[in-house]
Amino acid sequence: MPDLLCMGEPMLEFNQQAPGADGRVLYLEGHGGDTSNAAIAAARSGASVGYVTAIGQDGPGDSFMALWAREGVDTATVIRRADAPTGIYFVTHDARGHNFTFYRTGSAAARYRPEEVPEAAIRAARMLHVSGISQAISDSACDAVFRAIAIAREAGVRVSYDTNLRLRLWPAARAAAVIHAAIGLADIALPSLDDATALTGLSDPDAVADFYLRLCPLVLLKCGAAGCLVATREERRRIAPHPVDAVDATGAGDTFAGAFLARTLAGDDPVAAARYANAAAALSTTGYGAVAPIPRPAEIQAMLAP
């Protein structure tokens, strides 16, 4: 059974490319979905990974099954639905960065129910990774994540939670209540600074770390181009950024999460795992799409080399 189980919604991606000579805008087909991205990042860094979700019996669903097979992500806990589609989204780019347009209402993953949670697989794992998006897509999916967390805690399986706040999916007050309740049950919290500011009203990284350390014993605060902050109740360390020629930050935080969890499962301490994850996230911004640019260990180690 896989050591790491990631739970959430995968979505087929269409990423805007630079206009051609004739002015037409083309879109590169790819794969996304925050916890699926994290699962692939972890698998590329050597972890044993499985995915928990539901997808349609459709072309996008087939595409994901093929992707996970190529990447070595176990699909024993993936449900295929004939009566609901796999979600899709579009990524566009402008001076403000990357923007998302989602088509996920009524998706197979949004119909996921607590009774479908694979209890035996979770009990056999070493880590469960979920996110705010995993809970935001529907009430039933939200309840399913809480059930998965409860099973993990009862079995002594560690829980990792990435905030991945999407206010288009749910109101801010509900998002904060649910996300913070879940982080209070987690062993590892992976908020971004932007998410944390929206959720707490705090903008200083140390103040954010203090807030989340009251809920969770290990906080990895992702600060984008400013690197990251590793905080426990005993100490905190800042990890410097890696300057790169970034073209698309889609999925960078997911790459960070997956790479961090892979190295944690391999035995690294949090600071060493965060250094590795920080480099992986930076490298993931140098290509288009959420999955294609996720780096492998040789590239990451080369960036980390003195």
C-alpha positions as a printed Julia matrix, in Angstrom:
306×3 Matrix{Float64}:
   0.0    0.0     0.0
   1.23   3.56   -0.65
   2.99   5.49    2.13
   1.36   8.78    1.08
  -2.3    9.19    0.16
  -3.4   12.48   -1.42
  -7.1   13.29   -1.54
  -8.95  15.84   -3.66
 -10.04  16.78   -7.16
  -7.97  16.39  -10.34
  -8.84  18.7   -13.25
  -7.83  18.7   -16.9
  -5.91  21.9   -17.63
  -5.83  24.22  -20.64
  -2.97  26.71  -20.24
  -2.81  29.86  -22.39
   0.24  30.16  -24.61
   1.75  33.24  -26.25
  -0.19  34.35  -29.34
   1.08  33.03  -32.66
   2.13  35.13  -35.63
  -1.5   35.2   -36.77
  -2.68  36.5   -33.4
  -4.49  33.33  -32.39
  -4.25  32.28  -28.75
  -3.66  28.57  -28.26
  -4.02  26.52  -25.09
  -1.69  23.73  -23.98
  -3.55  20.73  -22.62
  -2.25  19.4   -19.33
  -3.28  18.15  -15.92
  -3.97  19.95  -12.66
  -5.76  19.75   -9.36
  -3.76  20.7    -6.29
  -3.49  17.38   -4.49
  -2.96  15.47   -7.74
  -0.08  17.82   -8.53
   1.32  17.2    -5.05
   0.98  13.43   -5.52
   2.95  13.58   -8.77
   5.6   15.84   -7.24
   6.01  13.39   -4.37
   6.18  10.41   -6.73
   8.82  12.12   -8.9
  10.86  12.62   -5.72
  10.7    8.93   -4.9
   7.73   8.57   -2.56
   5.21   5.72   -2.7
   1.97   7.59   -3.47
  -1.71   6.85   -4.02
  -4.62   9.11   -4.91
  -8.12   9.26   -3.4
 -10.77  10.82   -5.64
 -13.62  10.26   -8.07
 -13.38  11.06  -11.79
 -15.71  10.64  -14.74
 -15.8    7.77  -17.17
 -14.81  10.26  -19.85
 -11.82  11.37  -21.9
 -10.37  13.64  -19.2
 -10.75  10.83  -16.66
  -8.97   8.4   -18.99
  -6.22  10.97  -19.43
  -5.69  11.14  -15.67
  -5.59   7.38  -15.3
  -2.89   7.27  -17.97
  -0.98  10.13  -16.31
  -1.01   8.5   -12.88
   0.09   5.19  -14.41
   3.06   6.93  -16.08
   3.96   8.73  -12.86
   3.69   5.68  -10.6
   0.74   7.01   -8.58
  -1.44   4.17   -7.29
  -5.08   4.43   -8.43
  -6.65   1.65   -6.35
  -8.63   4.3    -4.45
  -9.84   6.21   -7.54
 -13.58   5.89   -8.26
 -14.87   6.19  -11.86
 -18.36   7.63  -12.29
 -20.53   7.22  -15.39
 -22.97   9.94  -14.31
 -20.58  12.83  -13.53
 -17.72  14.48  -15.42
 -14.09  15.14  -14.62
 -13.57  18.86  -13.97
 -11.59  21.15  -16.3
 -10.02  24.61  -15.96
  -8.32  27.27  -18.05
  -5.21  29.27  -17.1
  -4.69  32.73  -18.62
  -1.76  35.09  -18.08
  -1.54  38.87  -17.77
   0.5   41.54  -15.98
  -0.95  40.43  -12.62
   0.17  36.82  -13.07
  -1.88  33.71  -13.77
  -5.67  33.57  -13.61
  -7.99  30.57  -13.43
 -11.42  29.8   -14.87
 -12.96  26.57  -13.54
 -15.67  24.24  -14.83
 -16.22  21.83  -11.97
 -19.86  22.17  -10.8
 -21.3   18.69  -10.37
 -17.98  17.01  -11.07
 -17.36  13.42  -10.04
 -15.02  14.56   -7.25
 -17.55  17.09   -5.95
 -19.98  14.19   -5.46
 -17.51  12.31   -3.26
 -19.21  11.12   -0.04
 -17.9   10.22    3.44
 -19.0    6.59    3.03
 -16.67   6.3     0.02
 -13.53   7.11    2.02
 -11.11   4.13    1.76
 -10.58   3.37    5.43
  -8.22   0.41    4.99
  -5.93   2.31    2.61
  -5.7    5.28    4.96
  -4.95   3.06    7.94
  -2.14   1.41    5.96
  -0.54   4.71    4.92
   2.06   6.8     6.73
   0.73  10.2     5.62
  -2.57  11.67    4.42
  -2.45  14.92    2.43
  -5.56  17.06    1.89
  -6.31  20.71    1.15
  -8.79  23.53    1.34
  -9.86  22.78   -2.21
 -10.47  19.16   -1.24
 -13.08  20.51    1.19
 -14.39  23.51   -0.75
 -15.82  21.71   -3.78
 -18.96  20.46   -1.96
 -20.41  19.79    1.47
 -20.13  16.04    0.97
 -16.47  16.31   -0.09
 -15.8   18.49    2.95
 -17.32  15.88    5.24
 -15.37  13.13    3.46
 -12.09  14.9     4.18
 -12.97  15.22    7.86
 -13.79  11.5     7.92
 -10.45  10.69    6.26
  -8.62  12.84    8.82
 -10.45  11.12   11.69
  -9.47   7.69   10.36
  -5.86   8.79    9.95
  -5.63  10.21   13.46
  -7.15   7.09   14.98
  -4.62   4.95   13.12
  -1.61   7.12   13.99
  -1.21   8.27   10.37
   0.2   11.79   10.03
  -1.98  14.43    8.36
  -0.75  17.23    6.09
  -3.01  20.15    5.16
  -2.45  22.77    2.43
  -4.77  25.79    2.71
  -5.05  26.42   -1.07
  -7.77  29.0    -0.5
 -10.18  29.58   -3.4
 -12.77  32.17   -2.39
 -14.74  31.56   -5.57
 -15.64  28.16   -4.12
 -16.9   29.22   -0.7
 -17.44  32.31    1.52
 -14.44  33.59    3.46
 -15.99  32.96    6.88
 -16.85  29.34    6.08
 -13.45  28.78    4.47
 -11.64  30.07    7.56
 -13.8   28.01    9.93
 -13.38  24.75    7.99
  -9.71  25.19    7.11
  -8.71  26.1    10.65
 -10.75  23.26   12.13
  -8.95  20.84    9.82
  -5.51  22.3    10.49
  -6.25  21.87   14.19
  -6.39  18.12   13.47
  -3.26  18.06   11.28
   0.42  17.38   11.99
   1.73  19.6     9.18
   0.22  22.89    7.97
   1.2   24.27    4.55
  -0.38  27.73    4.21
   0.77  30.3     1.7
   1.3   33.82    2.97
  -1.44  35.12    0.66
  -3.9   32.51    1.91
  -2.98  33.16    5.52
  -3.5   36.9     5.14
  -6.97  36.32    3.67
  -7.84  33.77    6.36
  -6.44  35.56    9.42
  -5.93  39.23    8.51
  -2.24  38.86    9.39
   0.53  39.73    6.92
   3.73  39.39    8.95
   5.19  35.89    8.45
   6.09  35.48   12.12
   2.61  36.51   13.22
   1.13  34.04   10.75
   3.42  31.31   12.06
   2.37  32.11   15.63
  -1.3   31.83   14.64
  -0.95  28.43   12.96
   1.38  27.03   15.61
  -1.51  27.39   18.04
  -3.35  24.89   15.83
  -0.6   22.62   14.49
   2.92  21.63   15.63
   4.7   22.17   12.27
   4.05  25.07    9.91
   5.57  25.49    6.46
   4.68  29.04    5.39
   5.08  29.39    1.62
   6.1   32.95    0.75
   6.41  32.66   -3.04
   9.38  34.57   -4.42
  10.51  35.28   -0.84
  11.13  31.59   -0.05
   9.53  29.94    2.96
   9.45  29.87    6.73
   9.75  26.63    8.69
   8.25  26.98   12.15
   7.79  24.68   15.13
   6.88  25.62   18.67
  10.58  25.46   19.55
  12.27  27.25   16.62
  11.82  28.73   13.15
  14.07  28.99   10.11
  13.77  31.07    6.95
  14.66  29.36    3.69
  16.0   31.76    1.06
  14.43  31.83   -2.41
  16.07  30.55   -5.6
  15.97  33.18   -8.38
  14.74  31.63  -11.64
  13.29  32.82  -14.94
   9.69  32.11  -13.97
   7.05  31.9   -16.71
   4.13  30.21  -14.92
   3.61  29.72  -11.18
   0.69  27.32  -11.64
   1.1   24.45   -9.17
   4.3   25.73   -7.54
   2.82  25.47   -4.06
   1.6   21.95   -4.83
   5.09  20.98   -5.99
   6.44  22.35   -2.72
   3.95  20.25   -0.73
   4.63  17.02   -2.61
   8.41  17.43   -2.54
   8.35  18.3     1.16
   6.25  15.26    2.04
   8.44  12.97   -0.07
  11.58  14.06    1.73
   9.84  13.95    5.12
   8.79  10.34    4.46
  12.37   9.61    3.4
  13.57  10.75    6.83
  14.68  14.36    6.31
  14.16  16.84    9.12
  11.73  19.69    8.36
  14.42  22.24    7.45
  16.2   19.9     5.04
  12.9   18.83    3.5
  11.84  22.49    3.13
  15.11  23.41    1.4
  14.53  20.63   -1.1
  10.87  21.6    -1.57
  11.74  25.28   -1.97
  14.11  24.45   -4.84
  11.56  22.11   -6.42
   8.88  24.81   -6.33
  11.2   27.37   -7.92
  12.1   25.0   -10.76
   8.42  24.21  -11.37
   7.78  27.85  -12.37
  10.21  27.7   -15.31
   7.74  25.89  -17.61
   4.06  26.07  -18.44
   1.4   23.97  -16.75
   1.01  22.4   -13.35
   2.55  18.98  -14.02
   5.02  19.08  -16.91
   7.58  21.34  -15.16
   7.59  19.44  -11.83
  11.29  18.65  -11.41
  12.97  15.39  -10.57
  15.62  14.86   -7.86
  18.67  15.36  -10.1
  17.49  18.84  -11.13
  16.63  19.76   -7.55
  19.94  18.54   -6.17
  21.8   20.47   -8.88
  20.08  23.68   -7.75
  20.93  22.93   -4.13
  24.58  22.13   -4.84
  27.01  24.71   -3.36
